[in-house]
Amino acid sequence: MPNPEKKRSSYPPTLLLMSLAAIVLTVTFVWWISRQRVELSKHRYDVVIALYRVCNQRSVSGLQEVEAALAENVSDATGPSAADHAAAEHAIQGIITLAKSGDWRQATIDCRELLDDQVRR
């Protein structure tokens, strides 16, 4: 009667774990590098500061005030280009949509990331 043996992988477990860790690190690095950073004008920076506070407090009335402030079209002579302006609008509207849907935590996180992008420039 043949002796049944467990089939084992030809690779040692540590090599498999190291390979998996390398793949995860590579994917994380690519995501981090490819993440688009948004440049805010002075007016939009102030709006995002207010939006961060509103999201942190989970204030529906405050969210409406921030939307009204965002709607004000204040031109900033030292502001970003038209492409950056559109990207900023898109990012801020995305945060407002998250907050309106009740995902206050993610909206707060996204505000923080948007503000952090301004410091890293």
Sequence and secondary structure as in RCSB ss.txt:
>XXXX:A:sequence
MPNPEKKRSSYPPTLLLMSLAAIVLTVTFVWWISRQRVELSKHRYDVVIALYRVCNQRSVSGLQEVEAALAENVS
DATGPSAADHAAAEHAIQGIITLAKSGDWRQATIDCRELLDDQVRR
>XXXX:A:secstr
         SS HHHHHHHHHHHHHHHHHHHHHHS      HHHHHHHHHHHHHHHHT HHHHHHHHHHHHS   
 TT   HHHHHHHHHHHHHHHHHHHTT HHHHHHHHHHHHHHHHT 
